[in-house]
């Protein structure tokens, strides 16, 4: 039996956390702020298949923590 890879899952989703911080700040977050928020956010490692099920239930994929600045820029333009 092969072991399924583990992926980071933010609780609450990183996009939600960043949106909250940006609303509280009242202006766009900087790249340094996004990285700092990511580093302080609650994350758990979970099997990839379970993380995928959660994203499907939620109706959207969270921001990839390895590419959070670029993906946050795209996400905030869509909201």
Backbone as numpy.savetxt, mean C-alpha at the origin, in Angstrom:
# Nx Ny Nz CAx CAy CAz Cx Cy Cz
5.60 -30.88 -1.88 4.76 -29.71 -1.88 5.66 -28.47 -1.88
5.39 -27.55 -2.82 6.20 -26.33 -2.88 5.62 -25.27 -1.95
6.51 -24.50 -1.40 6.09 -23.46 -0.47 5.67 -22.22 -1.24
4.50 -21.69 -0.91 3.99 -20.49 -1.57 4.76 -19.27 -1.07
5.03 -18.33 -1.96 5.79 -17.15 -1.57 4.95 -16.24 -0.70
5.64 -15.58 0.22 4.98 -14.63 1.11 5.12 -13.23 0.54
4.07 -12.43 0.70 4.08 -11.06 0.21 3.67 -10.13 1.35
4.15 -8.88 1.33 3.76 -7.94 2.36 2.34 -7.41 2.11
1.53 -7.38 3.15 0.16 -6.85 3.06 0.01 -5.81 4.17
-0.29 -4.59 3.77 -0.43 -3.51 4.73 -1.84 -3.50 5.31
-1.91 -3.25 6.63 -3.18 -3.23 7.36 -3.29 -1.91 8.12
-4.10 -0.98 7.71 -4.93 -0.93 6.51 -4.05 -0.79 5.27
-4.65 -0.90 4.08 -3.86 -0.79 2.84 -3.03 0.50 2.81
-1.86 0.40 2.24 -0.93 1.53 2.18 -1.56 2.72 1.47
-2.32 2.49 0.42 -2.97 3.60 -0.29 -3.91 4.36 0.63
-4.63 3.65 1.49 -5.55 4.26 2.44 -4.78 5.09 3.46
-3.69 4.56 3.95 -2.86 5.26 4.94 -2.28 6.54 4.33
-1.76 6.44 3.11 -1.18 7.62 2.46 -2.25 8.69 2.21
-3.43 8.27 1.77 -4.52 9.22 1.52 -4.89 9.95 2.82
-4.95 9.21 3.91 -5.27 9.81 5.20 -4.24 10.88 5.59
-2.97 10.53 5.46 -1.90 11.47 5.82 -1.92 12.70 4.92
-2.21 12.50 3.65 -2.25 13.63 2.74 -3.43 14.56 3.06
-4.58 13.99 3.40 -5.73 14.81 3.81 -5.39 15.60 5.07
-4.76 14.94 6.03 -4.40 15.63 7.28 -3.38 16.74 7.03
-2.44 16.52 6.14 -1.42 17.52 5.83 -2.04 18.69 5.07
-3.00 18.40 4.20 -3.63 19.45 3.42 -2.90 19.81 2.15
-1.89 19.03 1.81 -1.13 19.24 0.57 -0.48 17.90 0.19
0.00 17.80 -1.05 0.60 16.53 -1.47 1.79 16.12 -0.59
1.87 14.82 -0.37 3.01 14.27 0.36 4.26 14.33 -0.51
5.40 14.49 0.11 6.67 14.43 -0.61 7.10 12.96 -0.71
8.08 12.71 -1.54 8.60 11.34 -1.66 9.15 10.86 -0.32
9.88 11.71 0.38 10.42 11.33 1.69 9.30 11.00 2.67
8.21 11.76 2.65 7.08 11.49 3.54 6.43 10.15 3.21
6.25 9.87 1.93 5.65 8.60 1.51 6.51 7.43 1.99
7.82 7.53 1.81 8.74 6.47 2.23 8.69 6.30 3.75
8.67 7.41 4.48 8.62 7.35 5.95 7.32 6.72 6.43
6.21 7.09 5.82 4.91 6.53 6.20 4.89 5.04 5.91
5.41 4.64 4.76 5.49 3.21 4.43 6.29 2.46 5.50
7.39 3.05 5.93 8.25 2.40 6.91 7.63 2.27 8.29
6.68 3.13 8.61 6.03 3.09 9.92 4.68 2.39 9.91
4.22 1.98 8.73 2.90 1.36 8.62 2.93 -0.11 9.04
1.79 -0.59 9.47 1.65 -1.99 9.90 1.59 -2.87 8.66
2.44 -3.87 8.63 2.48 -4.80 7.51 2.62 -6.22 8.04
1.98 -7.14 7.36 2.16 -8.55 7.72 2.47 -9.33 6.46
3.22 -10.39 6.63 3.55 -11.25 5.50 2.46 -12.32 5.39
2.02 -12.54 4.15 0.90 -13.44 3.93 1.15 -14.21 2.63
0.58 -15.39 2.55 0.70 -16.15 1.30 0.13 -15.33 0.15
0.80 -15.39 -0.99 0.38 -14.63 -2.16 -1.05 -14.88 -2.57
-1.50 -16.11 -2.49 -2.87 -16.43 -2.91 -3.91 -15.78 -1.99
-3.62 -15.71 -0.72 -4.53 -15.08 0.24 -4.55 -13.57 0.00
-3.38 -12.98 -0.22 -3.30 -11.55 -0.50 -4.08 -11.21 -1.77
-4.00 -12.05 -2.76 -4.74 -11.83 -4.01 -6.24 -11.90 -3.76
-6.68 -12.84 -2.97 -8.11 -12.94 -2.63 -8.59 -11.68 -1.92
-7.78 -11.16 -1.02 -8.14 -9.94 -0.30 -8.28 -8.77 -1.27
-7.35 -8.65 -2.21 -7.39 -7.56 -3.19 -8.64 -7.68 -4.07
-8.98 -8.89 -4.45 -10.17 -9.10 -5.28 -11.43 -8.72 -4.50
-11.50 -9.11 -3.25 -12.66 -8.76 -2.42 -12.78 -7.25 -2.23
-11.64 -6.59 -2.04 -11.61 -5.15 -1.84 -11.97 -4.42 -3.15
-11.62 -5.03 -4.27 -11.92 -4.43 -5.57 -10.78 -3.63 -6.17
-9.64 -3.61 -5.52 -8.47 -2.90 -6.04 -7.21 -3.41 -5.37
-6.11 -3.28 -6.10 -4.80 -3.70 -5.58 -4.18 -2.53 -4.82
-3.52 -2.86 -3.74 -2.83 -1.84 -2.97 -1.54 -1.44 -3.69
-0.95 -0.39 -3.22 0.31 0.11 -3.76 1.43 -0.88 -3.43
2.29 -1.12 -4.41 3.46 -1.98 -4.21 4.47 -1.22 -3.34
4.83 -1.75 -2.19 5.74 -1.02 -1.30 7.12 -0.77 -1.92
7.53 -1.59 -2.88 8.83 -1.38 -3.52 8.79 -0.24 -4.54
7.61 0.14 -4.96 7.44 1.18 -5.97 6.41 2.20 -5.48
6.40 2.45 -4.16 5.31 3.20 -3.56 5.22 4.65 -4.02
6.33 5.32 -4.26 6.26 6.72 -4.66 5.57 6.86 -6.02
6.02 6.08 -7.01 5.45 6.17 -8.35 3.98 5.73 -8.34
3.68 4.65 -7.65 2.31 4.16 -7.62 1.39 5.10 -6.84
1.92 5.76 -5.81 1.11 6.73 -5.08 0.76 7.91 -5.98
1.71 8.35 -6.80 1.44 9.45 -7.72 0.31 9.09 -8.69
0.31 7.87 -9.17 -0.76 7.41 -10.07 -2.08 7.27 -9.33
-2.06 6.71 -8.14 -3.27 6.48 -7.37 -3.94 7.79 -6.99
-3.18 8.78 -6.61 -3.78 10.04 -6.17 -4.37 10.81 -7.34
-3.90 10.59 -8.57 -4.48 11.22 -9.74 -5.83 10.58 -10.11
-5.99 9.31 -9.74 -7.22 8.58 -10.07 -8.34 8.83 -9.07
-8.02 9.38 -7.90 -9.07 9.57 -6.90 -9.69 10.94 -6.96
